[in-house]
């Protein structure tokens, strides 16, 4: 029977449970502390072993971490809701047997509330617990060891009484009898002829031995009765002493429990005060952070408003500049358009003057036969007339000025060019168009 049973969940407090197991076994011994991994022999049904250990332990330590209450299985269901969950079975079995259950809080875990627990675990919410912190582990464990010592001592004394009782019950009357009363093995008989001759002697000796054994057996019974009475008196004295020791131990246990409860209450009050101070500090910090946030938001709004006004100002200035630029572009465009229009007008007038000069330089005249008809002609700088022609050989008779393509123009010039082409200068015949054209020029002067 082991006095201390450590109940834990592997994925929640495995490391802390193993560390506590090592500390408790160093203080109380390996036979006084049970933890499933270290206490179950290979091949045994761990469910039965756990049930036996819970039923026979003096106190159960329920290791509670941050995930103890909300741990879920593969299907997503909370493990404490599973009736076959071993942590639930261990703790519920101890509560049902009225075995002391001490919640051991690690990782900063808090005690679960009754409404958070299954029905068979609700009593756990009202059990006074202890806290094991990493920073104060050794001192916290010493407090726990002090609280567990009465349970361990009580369990060890109960185990010793059971062993003595079992030993006394295992001794039978036959085992307590003297060796002289034990039956002796019979010897082999003599050959048949000798046995027949001493039969009378054997019968007489047997009667003597029977009588002697009867007397010795009566003495043994008397001595056994005296030993029984002495053992009863000794047992009564032991019971009285054990009762006195148990009463003293119980009184010591109650005093230590009272001191432990008072110490735990003081620690709990200190924790509550520290928690209240922490919450007050957090509240002030939240208020300060909220005030800073409001101030930052106000400054941000002011900056945003200033930026908005600056943006509006820049936008207005940009619109003014754009308007001025647009007006300037309009003025420049109008001036450019006016300059272009004036230029086109000058070019038109120049073209008209050029066209008028060219038209004046290329008059048309209807010459009489024999080479007569409408002909456009001009007077070259050397004074020789020239007719409109595209090949420099034949005049374009009957073509008006507006029908001429001056880009193709190759005039036929009277005089040497005419003689080179036609064998005559055009002046030999007074009726030839060359002679008539030169005469028309002279008349116009």
C-alpha positions as CSV (number, residue, x, y, z in Angstrom):
1,X,0.0,0.0,0.0
2,X,1.4,3.4,-1.0
3,X,0.4,6.5,0.9
4,X,0.6,9.1,-1.9
5,X,-1.1,8.7,-5.3
6,X,-0.1,11.2,-8.1
7,X,-2.8,11.7,-10.6
8,X,-1.9,13.7,-13.8
9,X,-2.5,14.0,-17.5
10,X,0.5,13.4,-19.7
11,X,-0.1,16.1,-22.2
12,X,-0.7,18.7,-19.4
13,X,1.7,18.1,-16.4
14,X,3.9,15.1,-17.3
15,X,7.1,16.9,-16.6
16,X,6.0,18.4,-13.3
17,X,4.5,15.1,-12.1
18,X,7.7,13.3,-12.8
19,X,9.7,16.0,-11.0
20,X,7.3,15.8,-8.0
21,X,7.5,12.0,-7.9
22,X,11.3,12.2,-7.7
23,X,11.2,14.7,-4.9
24,X,8.6,12.8,-2.9
25,X,10.3,9.4,-3.3
26,X,13.6,10.9,-2.0
27,X,11.7,12.1,1.1
28,X,9.2,9.3,1.8
29,X,10.8,6.4,-0.1
30,X,9.7,4.6,-3.3
31,X,7.2,2.4,-1.5
32,X,5.2,5.4,-0.3
33,X,4.5,7.2,-3.7
34,X,2.7,5.8,-6.7
35,X,2.7,7.2,-10.3
36,X,1.4,5.0,-13.2
37,X,4.6,4.9,-15.3
38,X,6.9,4.1,-12.4
39,X,4.6,1.9,-10.3
40,X,2.9,-0.6,-12.6
41,X,4.8,-3.8,-13.3
42,X,4.9,-5.0,-17.0
43,X,2.0,-7.3,-17.9
44,X,-0.5,-6.0,-15.3
45,X,-3.8,-4.4,-16.1
46,X,-3.1,-0.8,-15.3
47,X,-6.8,-0.1,-14.8
48,X,-7.0,-2.6,-11.9
49,X,-3.7,-1.4,-10.5
50,X,-4.8,2.2,-10.5
51,X,-8.1,1.3,-8.8
52,X,-6.3,-0.7,-6.1
53,X,-3.8,2.0,-5.5
54,X,-6.5,4.7,-5.3
55,X,-8.6,2.5,-2.9
56,X,-5.6,1.9,-0.6
57,X,-3.7,5.3,-0.8
58,X,-3.8,7.8,2.1
59,X,-4.0,10.9,-0.1
60,X,-4.3,11.7,-3.8
61,X,-2.5,14.6,-5.5
62,X,-4.4,15.9,-8.5
63,X,-1.9,17.6,-10.8
64,X,-3.8,20.5,-12.6
65,X,-2.2,22.5,-15.4
66,X,-3.6,25.0,-17.8
67,X,-5.0,22.3,-20.1
68,X,-6.3,19.9,-17.4
69,X,-9.9,21.3,-17.6
70,X,-10.2,21.8,-21.4
71,X,-8.2,18.8,-22.8
72,X,-10.0,17.1,-25.6
73,X,-9.7,13.7,-27.3
74,X,-9.3,12.8,-31.0
75,X,-13.0,13.4,-31.6
76,X,-12.9,16.9,-30.1
77,X,-14.8,16.0,-26.9
78,X,-13.6,17.3,-23.6
79,X,-11.8,14.4,-21.9
80,X,-13.4,15.0,-18.5
81,X,-16.8,14.4,-20.1
82,X,-15.6,10.8,-20.9
83,X,-16.7,8.4,-18.1
84,X,-13.8,6.1,-18.9
85,X,-11.1,8.9,-18.7
86,X,-8.5,7.7,-16.2
87,X,-7.9,11.1,-14.6
88,X,-11.6,11.4,-14.0
89,X,-11.8,7.8,-12.7
90,X,-8.9,8.3,-10.3
91,X,-10.1,11.6,-8.9
92,X,-13.8,10.5,-8.6
93,X,-12.8,7.2,-7.0
94,X,-10.8,9.1,-4.3
95,X,-13.6,11.6,-3.7
96,X,-16.2,8.8,-3.5
97,X,-14.1,7.0,-0.8
98,X,-13.6,10.2,1.1
99,X,-9.8,10.0,0.5
100,X,-8.1,13.4,0.9
101,X,-7.6,14.9,-2.5
102,X,-5.1,17.8,-2.8
103,X,-5.3,19.9,-6.1
104,X,-1.7,20.7,-7.1
105,X,-1.7,23.7,-9.4
106,X,1.2,24.2,-11.9
107,X,1.9,26.4,-14.9
108,X,-0.1,29.2,-13.2
109,X,-3.3,27.1,-13.5
110,X,-6.4,28.1,-11.5
111,X,-8.8,26.0,-9.5
112,X,-11.8,24.8,-11.6
113,X,-15.2,25.9,-10.6
114,X,-17.9,23.4,-9.6
115,X,-20.1,24.2,-12.7
116,X,-17.1,23.4,-14.9
117,X,-16.8,19.9,-13.6
118,X,-18.7,16.6,-14.1
119,X,-21.1,15.7,-11.3
120,X,-18.7,13.1,-9.7
121,X,-15.9,15.7,-9.6
122,X,-17.7,18.8,-8.2
123,X,-16.3,18.2,-4.7
124,X,-12.8,18.8,-6.1
125,X,-13.7,22.5,-6.5
126,X,-14.0,22.8,-2.7
127,X,-10.7,21.1,-1.8
128,X,-8.0,23.3,-0.6
129,X,-5.1,23.2,-3.1
130,X,-1.4,24.1,-3.3
131,X,0.6,25.8,-6.0
132,X,4.0,24.6,-7.3
133,X,5.8,27.4,-9.2
134,X,9.0,27.0,-11.2
135,X,10.7,29.8,-9.3
136,X,9.8,28.5,-5.8
137,X,9.7,24.8,-6.6
138,X,11.8,23.6,-3.7
139,X,10.1,25.7,-1.0
140,X,6.6,24.8,-2.4
141,X,7.5,21.1,-2.4
142,X,8.7,21.4,1.3
143,X,5.3,22.9,2.2
144,X,3.6,20.0,0.4
145,X,5.9,17.4,2.1
146,X,5.0,18.8,5.5
147,X,1.3,18.5,4.7
148,X,1.7,14.9,3.4
149,X,3.8,13.6,6.3
150,X,0.8,12.7,8.6
151,X,-0.9,10.8,5.8
152,X,2.3,8.8,5.0
153,X,3.1,8.0,8.6
154,X,-0.5,6.9,9.2
155,X,-0.4,4.7,6.1
156,X,2.9,3.1,7.1
157,X,1.6,2.3,10.6
158,X,-1.6,0.8,9.2
159,X,0.5,-1.3,6.8
160,X,2.7,-2.6,9.8
161,X,-0.4,-3.6,11.8
162,X,-1.8,-5.5,8.8
163,X,1.5,-7.4,8.4
164,X,1.7,-8.4,12.1
165,X,-2.0,-9.6,12.0
166,X,-1.4,-11.6,8.9
167,X,1.7,-13.2,10.4
168,X,0.0,-14.2,13.6
169,X,-2.9,-15.7,11.7
170,X,-0.6,-17.7,9.5
171,X,0.8,-19.6,12.6
172,X,-1.4,-22.8,13.1
173,X,-1.5,-24.8,16.4
174,X,0.3,-27.7,14.7
175,X,3.2,-25.3,13.9
176,X,3.4,-24.2,17.6
177,X,3.5,-27.7,19.0
178,X,6.8,-29.1,20.4
179,X,8.8,-31.3,18.1
180,X,8.5,-34.2,20.5
181,X,4.7,-34.5,19.8
182,X,5.1,-34.8,16.1
183,X,4.3,-38.2,14.6
184,X,7.4,-40.3,14.0
185,X,7.8,-42.4,10.9
186,X,7.2,-46.1,11.3
187,X,10.1,-48.5,10.8
188,X,10.0,-51.6,8.7
189,X,8.8,-54.8,10.4
190,X,11.1,-57.8,11.0
191,X,10.5,-60.8,9.0
192,X,7.1,-62.4,9.5
193,X,8.4,-65.1,11.9
194,X,10.1,-62.6,14.3
195,X,7.0,-60.3,14.3
196,X,4.8,-63.1,15.4
197,X,7.1,-64.0,18.3
198,X,7.2,-60.4,19.7
199,X,3.6,-59.4,19.0
200,X,2.7,-59.3,22.7
201,X,5.8,-57.2,23.5
202,X,4.9,-54.7,20.8
203,X,1.3,-54.3,22.0
204,X,2.5,-53.6,25.5
205,X,5.0,-51.1,24.4
206,X,2.4,-49.3,22.2
207,X,0.1,-48.9,25.2
208,X,2.9,-47.3,27.2
209,X,3.8,-44.9,24.4
210,X,0.1,-43.9,23.9
211,X,-0.1,-43.0,27.6
212,X,3.0,-41.0,27.6
213,X,1.9,-39.0,24.5
214,X,-1.5,-38.3,26.1
215,X,0.2,-36.7,29.1
216,X,2.6,-34.7,26.9
217,X,-0.3,-33.4,24.7
218,X,-2.2,-32.2,27.7
219,X,0.8,-30.3,28.8
220,X,1.2,-28.8,25.4
221,X,-2.5,-27.7,25.4
222,X,-1.9,-26.0,28.8
223,X,1.1,-24.2,27.6
224,X,-0.6,-23.1,24.4
225,X,-3.5,-21.7,26.5
226,X,-1.1,-19.8,28.6
227,X,0.7,-18.5,25.5
228,X,-2.7,-17.4,24.0
229,X,-3.6,-15.5,27.1
230,X,-0.2,-13.8,27.2
231,X,-0.5,-12.9,23.5
232,X,-4.0,-11.5,24.1
233,X,-2.7,-9.4,27.1
234,X,0.3,-8.3,24.9
235,X,-2.0,-7.5,22.0
236,X,-4.3,-5.6,24.4
237,X,-1.3,-3.6,25.6
238,X,-0.2,-3.0,22.0
239,X,-3.7,-1.9,21.0
240,X,-3.8,0.5,23.9
241,X,-0.4,1.8,23.0
242,X,-1.3,2.0,19.4
243,X,-4.6,3.7,20.2
244,X,-2.7,6.3,22.3
245,X,-0.1,6.7,19.5
246,X,-2.9,6.9,17.0
247,X,-4.7,9.5,19.1
248,X,-1.5,11.5,19.5
249,X,-0.8,11.1,15.7
250,X,-4.3,12.2,15.0
251,X,-4.0,15.2,17.2
252,X,-0.6,16.0,15.6
253,X,-2.2,15.5,12.2
254,X,-5.1,17.8,13.1
255,X,-2.7,20.4,14.3
256,X,-0.5,20.1,11.3
257,X,-3.6,20.2,9.0
258,X,-4.8,23.3,10.9
259,X,-1.4,24.9,10.5
260,X,-1.3,23.8,6.8
261,X,-4.8,25.2,6.3
262,X,-3.9,28.4,8.0
263,X,-0.6,28.7,6.0
264,X,-2.5,27.8,2.8
265,X,-5.2,30.4,3.7
266,X,-2.5,33.0,4.3
267,X,-0.8,32.1,1.1
268,X,-4.2,32.2,-0.7
269,X,-4.9,35.7,0.8
270,X,-1.5,36.9,-0.2
271,X,-2.1,35.5,-3.7
272,X,-5.5,37.2,-3.8
273,X,-4.0,40.5,-2.6
274,X,-1.2,40.2,-5.2
275,X,-3.8,39.3,-7.8
276,X,-6.0,42.3,-6.8
277,X,-2.9,44.5,-7.0
278,X,-2.0,43.1,-10.3
279,X,-5.5,43.6,-11.6
280,X,-5.5,47.2,-10.3
281,X,-2.2,47.8,-12.0
282,X,-3.5,46.3,-15.2
283,X,-6.7,48.4,-14.9
284,X,-4.6,51.6,-14.4
285,X,-2.4,50.5,-17.3
286,X,-5.5,49.9,-19.5
287,X,-6.8,53.3,-18.5
288,X,-3.5,54.9,-19.3
289,X,-3.3,53.1,-22.6
290,X,-6.8,54.1,-23.4
291,X,-6.1,57.8,-22.5
292,X,-2.9,57.6,-24.7
293,X,-4.9,56.1,-27.5
294,X,-7.6,58.8,-27.3
295,X,-4.8,61.5,-27.2
296,X,-3.1,59.9,-30.2
297,X,-6.4,59.7,-32.0
298,X,-7.1,63.4,-31.2
299,X,-3.6,64.4,-32.5
300,X,-4.1,62.2,-35.5
301,X,-7.4,63.9,-36.2
302,X,-5.8,67.3,-35.8
303,X,-3.0,66.3,-38.1
304,X,-5.4,64.9,-40.6
305,X,-7.5,68.1,-40.5
306,X,-4.4,70.2,-41.0
307,X,-3.3,68.0,-43.8
308,X,-6.8,68.2,-45.3
309,X,-6.8,72.0,-45.1
310,X,-3.3,72.1,-46.6
311,X,-4.4,69.8,-49.3
312,X,-7.4,72.0,-50.0
313,X,-5.1,75.0,-50.1
314,X,-2.7,73.2,-52.5
315,X,-5.7,72.1,-54.6
316,X,-7.0,75.7,-54.8
317,X,-3.5,76.9,-55.7
318,X,-3.2,74.1,-58.2
319,X,-6.6,75.0,-59.8
320,X,-5.5,78.7,-59.9
321,X,-2.3,77.8,-61.6
322,X,-4.1,75.4,-63.9
323,X,-6.6,78.2,-64.8
324,X,-3.8,80.7,-65.4
325,X,-1.9,78.1,-67.5
326,X,-5.1,77.3,-69.4
327,X,-5.7,81.0,-70.0
328,X,-2.1,81.4,-71.1
329,X,-2.4,78.4,-73.4
330,X,-5.6,79.9,-74.8
331,X,-3.9,83.2,-75.4
332,X,-0.9,81.5,-77.0
333,X,-3.2,79.3,-79.0
334,X,-5.2,82.3,-80.2
335,X,-2.1,84.2,-80.9
336,X,-0.7,81.2,-82.8
337,X,-3.9,80.7,-84.6
338,X,-4.0,84.4,-85.5
339,X,-0.4,84.3,-86.6
340,X,-1.1,81.2,-88.7
341,X,-4.2,82.8,-90.1
342,X,-2.2,86.0,-90.9
343,X,0.6,83.8,-92.4
344,X,-1.9,81.9,-94.5
345,X,-3.5,85.1,-95.6
346,X,-0.1,86.5,-96.6
347,X,0.7,83.3,-98.4
348,X,-2.6,83.4,-100.1
349,X,-2.1,87.0,-101.1
350,X,1.4,86.2,-102.2
351,X,0.1,83.2,-104.1
352,X,-2.6,85.3,-105.6
353,X,0.0,88.0,-106.5
354,X,2.3,85.3,-107.9
355,X,-0.6,83.7,-109.8
356,X,-1.7,87.1,-111.0
357,X,1.8,87.9,-112.1
358,X,2.1,84.5,-113.7
359,X,-1.3,84.9,-115.4
360,X,-0.2,88.3,-116.6
361,X,3.1,86.8,-117.8
362,X,1.1,84.0,-119.7
363,X,-1.7,85.7,-121.5
364,X,-3.8,83.8,-124.0
365,X,-4.7,85.0,-127.6
366,X,-6.7,83.6,-130.4
367,X,-4.4,83.7,-133.4
368,X,-5.7,83.8,-137.0
369,X,-5.1,81.0,-139.6
370,X,-3.2,79.4,-141.1
371,X,-1.7,78.4,-137.6
372,X,-4.4,79.9,-135.7
373,X,-6.5,79.2,-132.6
374,X,-6.4,79.8,-128.8
375,X,-2.9,79.7,-127.5
376,X,-1.3,80.6,-124.1
377,X,2.1,82.2,-124.6
378,X,4.7,84.4,-122.9
379,X,7.6,86.7,-123.7
380,X,11.0,85.3,-122.6
381,X,13.6,87.6,-121.0
382,X,15.5,87.8,-124.2
383,X,12.3,89.2,-126.0
384,X,11.4,86.0,-127.9
385,X,7.8,84.7,-127.6
386,X,7.3,81.2,-126.3
387,X,4.1,79.1,-126.5
388,X,2.9,76.7,-123.7
389,X,4.2,73.2,-124.5
390,X,4.9,70.0,-122.5
391,X,7.6,68.6,-124.9
392,X,9.2,71.8,-126.2
393,X,8.2,71.0,-129.7
394,X,4.4,71.5,-130.2
395,X,2.3,74.3,-128.9
396,X,-0.8,73.4,-126.8
397,X,-3.5,74.9,-129.1
398,X,-6.9,75.2,-127.6
399,X,-5.8,74.8,-123.9
400,X,-6.7,77.6,-121.5
401,X,-4.5,79.0,-118.8
402,X,-6.5,77.2,-116.0
403,X,-6.0,73.9,-117.8
404,X,-2.2,74.1,-117.9
405,X,0.0,72.0,-115.6
406,X,3.0,74.3,-115.1
407,X,5.0,71.5,-113.5
408,X,5.2,69.8,-116.8
409,X,5.7,73.0,-118.8
410,X,8.5,73.0,-121.4
411,X,7.8,76.1,-123.6
412,X,8.6,76.2,-127.3
413,X,10.7,79.5,-127.8
414,X,10.7,81.3,-131.1
415,X,14.0,82.1,-132.7
416,X,16.9,79.7,-132.6
417,X,15.0,77.0,-130.7
418,X,12.1,77.1,-133.1
419,X,14.5,76.9,-136.1
420,X,16.3,74.0,-134.5
421,X,13.0,72.2,-134.2
422,X,11.1,73.4,-137.3
423,X,13.8,74.8,-139.6
424,X,12.5,78.4,-139.3
425,X,12.6,81.1,-136.6
426,X,8.9,81.8,-136.9
427,X,9.6,85.4,-137.8
428,X,10.0,84.9,-141.6
429,X,6.2,84.8,-142.0
430,X,4.4,87.9,-140.8
431,X,1.3,85.8,-140.1
432,X,3.1,83.2,-138.0
433,X,2.2,83.3,-134.3
434,X,5.8,84.1,-133.3
435,X,5.7,87.3,-135.5
436,X,2.1,88.1,-134.3
437,X,3.1,87.6,-130.6
438,X,6.1,89.8,-130.8
439,X,4.0,92.5,-132.5
440,X,1.3,92.2,-129.7
441,X,4.1,92.8,-127.1
442,X,5.3,95.8,-129.0
443,X,1.7,97.2,-129.3
444,X,1.1,96.8,-125.5
445,X,4.1,98.9,-124.7
